């Protein structure tokens, strides 16, 4: 008797979704600092919506961006008509002393994953939802969401909700991109009020979309606004790299990687790789924060573009 295949669902959001705009703003600010100071330390959070942008966090750098410079960076993402409130302070010296000696900028758990079911080595349901969202966004660059449910390789249902796109046009486009048993197109009706006009956003609130979708565990720490001394980001990227390497090495179906760090400590407290259900040893990698940063070249201003379409499966260094 054939075993019933698992039903899996994943969603994706466009770069004009309020949470994703906040992620992009935080990483655009990080990139601006990295252009002047590759060794900057940042932990930036952004709350925004309804013509208000609030920037909060900690920075350690010899370089300082003033309010006008920050506003100019954000204008390309949200337009000119917004109020800006900034509360950025210097990084705590007690945090810095742990990072200065090469330790992790925070404690935490990072998960990595790779699967052979798609060319990008990402989960099928996730890749289908992302691909659909990108193709719709190419024609209709507005706030929007997609969602795809699969049973094995069969697409059961597709959801697409996009601002400023009539249902008949959106449905025609969606059907030309992906074949499914059921379609739910603008299921609450056509809508024109979106983005920060309709809703507020917050950095890190789309962590599952940033990673691998809801069927793969996430470590818990968000990525955007953090420089690479924060292992929430760099450790997650390295975990993906290890997963990809082991998938290729063993020609496996799927690989899970788990890393864990303590603040101020160089080496991970846990390093685990599971290849097709079997635990193996992680060898041959420098898993100190400095080692990861050097190996993956994470002192460059590359992060705003990463924030738009997910952090994995896009041919970055950690995907190959």
N, C-alpha and C positions, 0 to 999 in steps of 0.2 A: 504494500500500500504506500502511495506517495505521501510523504509528510507535507502538511500544509505549510506554505511559505509564510514567513513573518510579514505582517503589514507594517510599513514604516512611513512616517510623514516628516517632512521638513519644510520650513518656510524661509523666505528671504525678503529683504526690504531694499528699496531703492536708495541711492545716495541722498535723495531729498526727504527721506523720512526724518522726523525731528531728532531721534536718538542718533542716527547716523551723521546728521549734520554736526551734532555736538562732538562726536568722535573725531570727525574731520577737523573741526576747529581746534580741539585739544592737540591733535597731531600736527596741524599746521603751525601751531605755536611752538611745539617741540622742534619741528624742522627749522623754524626761524632761529631758534637758539643754537641748534646744531651747526648751522651755516657759519656761525661766528665762534662757537665754542663746542668742539666735538666731545668734550668731557663734562658737559653740563649734566646736572642731576635735576630731574623734574618729576613732580607728581601733581598733575593738573587735572582738575575736574571742571566741567562746564554744565551749567543748567541754563536752558534757554527756552524761550517761547513767548509769543504775543508781544513782540518788539522789545524784549528784554533779554540781555545776555549777561550771565553772572559767571565770572572766572574766579576760581578758588584753588589754592594749592601752595606748594612749596618748590622753590628753585634754588639751586646753588650754582652760580656762574659769575665770571668776571664781567660778563656782558649783561646789559639790562635793556629790556624793551619798554618804552614808555606807552602811555595809554593810546596816543594817536597811532603809533606803529601797530599796536595790537588791533585797534579798530580797523585799520587798513587791511590787515591780514584777514579779518573776519568778513569784511564787506564783500569779498568775492564769493563767499558762501551764503550770506544772508541778506545781501543788499545794504543800502545805506541807512535805512530808516529803523534804527534800533538804539535803545539805551544800553550803555555798557557799564557794568559794575565790576571792579577788580579788587581782589584781596589775595595778593601773592606775597608770601613771606619767604625768608631764607630757610633752607632746609635745616632741621634740627641738628645741632652739632653732635648729639648723641647717636643719631642715625648715621651721620657722615663718618664718624670714627670707625664704624664697622665696615662701611663701603670703601673707605680710604685704604684699608689694609687688604682689600681684594675680596671682602665678603659679600654675601648677598644683601641687597638693599631691603629685603623683607623676608619673612618666612612665608611658606606656602607650598602648595602642591600643584604640579603642572602635568597635564596629560598630553600625549601625542598619539596620533593614529594614522594608519595608512591601510588602504584596501585595494585589491586588484580589480574590483568590479567596475572601475572607470579609468580612463586614461590619465586623469588628474590625480588618481589614487585617493579620491574622496568618496564618501558614501553616495550611492546612486541617487537617492531621494534628495539629498542636499544639492548635488550637482545639477539635477534637473530643475530644481526651484531657482537656483542662482542663474542658470543659463536662461531660463524663461524671463526672469526679472531683468536681466541685462538686455535681452533682445527687445522687450517692451520699452525699456528706458531709452534705447537708441532712437526710437521713433517718438516716444512721449516722455520727455525728461522731467517728470514730476514725482511727487510723493506717491508711493505705491508699495504693494505687497503681493507676493506670490506664495503658493503653498502646493506641494505635490505629495500625493499618497501613492505608494507602490506596494504591490504584493509580488515578491520576487523581482522580476524585471518588468512586470506588467504594471502600467500606470492605471490606477483605479479612478482617481479624481484629481482635478486641478482647480485651484482657486486663484483668481487674479482680480485685485482691486486697485485701480489706478485713477488718480486725480485727472480731471479735464479730458477724459476719454469716454465717449459714449459707448454704452454696452455693446451695441452691434459692431462697432469698429474694433473694440478690444477683443470681442469674442472671435471675430474673423482672424485677427492677428494671432491670438493664442492657439486656435485650432490649426493654423498653418505651421506653428512651431512645435507643438507637442500633441500626440494622439492619446486620448484618455477615454474611459468609459463614461465619466460624468464631468461636466464643467460648471463651475460656479463663478460667473463673471459679474463684477460689481454687485454682489448678492444683496447688499443693503440699498442698492440704487446708485445711479450716477452721482458723482460728487465733484464739486469745484473748490471747496474750502479745504485746504490741506497744509502740510508743512507746519511752520510755527504759527500760522494763522489759526489752525484748528487745534493744535496740541502742543504740549511742551516736550522737551527732550532732555536727556541726561547721558553723560558719558558712561560707557560700560554696561548699559542696559540691554544691549544686543550681543552679549558675550557668546551665547549659544550659536548665533548666526556668524559671529566672528570666527568661531572654531569649526566644529564638524556637524552641527545639527544636534537635535535632541536625543539621538540614539547612541551617542558616544559621550561618556562622562566628561565634564569640564572640571578643571581644578578649582575654580572659584574666583580667581583674580582676573580683573579686566586688563586690557592691553593699552588702550589709547591714553595719551597724556603722560605716559611713563617712559623715561629713558631706559636703556638696556641694562643698567645696573639693577633694575627691578626685575627679579627673576620671574615674576608673573608673566612678563613679556618674553624676555630672552630665553628663559627656561622652557617656555611653551614652544618657542620656535625650534629649540634644540631637540625637544622631545619629538617633534614632527620629523626632523632630519633623521634621527635615529630610527624612527618607525619606517620611514621610506627606505633607508639603507638595509634594514633587516628584511623588509618585504622583498626587496630585489635579491638580497643575498640568498635567501631560502626559497625564492619563488613562491612565496606564501600567499594565502588568501586574505588574511588581515593580521595586523600587528598593533598591539597596545603598548604604550610606554608610559611609565609613571616616574616622576622625579619629585623630590621634596627637599626643601632647604630650611635652614635656620638663619635668621637675620645675623649678619656679621660673620658667618661661617662660609668658608670657600667651597668646601666639597658637599655634595648632596648627602642628606641623611638617608635617602632611599633612592635607588635606581633600579628599575624593574622593566623588563621587556617580556611580553607574552606573544609568542608567534604561533598562530593557529591553535591557541589554547594551551601551549606548552611554554613554561617559563624558561628563559635563557639568560645568560650573563651579558651585561653591557660592558664591552671592552673597547679600548682604543680611542676614547674620546676624552678631551679635556673638558670636564663639566664644571669647572670653576667659572664664576661670572666673567672674569677677564678672558678666560679661554674661549667661552662661547661668543663673547662680543668680538674678539679677534677673528675667530673662525667664520662667523656669519657676517662680518663687516657691518656691525650695527651702530657705528658712530657717524653714519651718513644721514642726511636729511631725506629719508625715503618713506616716512611713515604716513603722511597725509594720503598718498595714493593707496597705501595698503588698507587704510581705514574704510575705503569706499565699497569694496567688493569681497570682503572676507580675507583672512590672514593666511589661508592655506589653499593649496591646489591651484596656485596662479604662477607657477614657474619661478618662484623666488629661490634663493640659495638653499633654504631649508626644505624645498619641495623636490630637490634633485639629488 
